[in-house]
Amino acid sequence: MMAVTALYRYPVKSMLGEPLERCRIDERGVVGDRAYALVDVETGTVASAKVPRLWGGLLGFSARCTGEPDRGAAPTVEITFPDGSVHHSGDADIDTALSAAIGRDVRLVATPPEAPGSRRCGRTSRGWPRRRSSRARMSVTRTPASG
């Protein structure tokens, strides 16, 4: 038997996330996980900390949903910047603030951009959003079966 000992949600791709005591999980994973991503305005690509030369600084940010998210709508997300300042996904100046902190012109988006070179409508940039499974982290430990 296994037990879930910790559960995390990452509302913005490649930013640190939030620990959860409970959450809703559906066929696509943890609701609210990777609800947003940053898109590089110059290239049109989704920012990913997997490219640390450009985006490693994203790990200095953290994000959390301010309420229980619904699958059908982008949640309101509170983003804590590396300097400790707090901004919200709905702030009029959120893109300007993120761009200044990161040093690149970015947009916070809840709708994935079409993949570069894609002719099929709806094809998204690699890695966001995850369609079939969530990458929300769970810590699982094995416990001895009782009995």
Buried (B, 14 or more C-beta within 10 A) or exposed (E): EEEEEEBBBBBBBBBBBBEBEEBEBEEBBBBBBBBBBBBBEEEEBBBBBEEEEBBEBBEBBBBBBEEEBEEEEBBBBBBBBEEEEEBEBEBEEBBEBBBEBBEBBBBBBBEBBBBEEEEEEEEBBEBBBBEEEBBBBBEEEEEEEEE
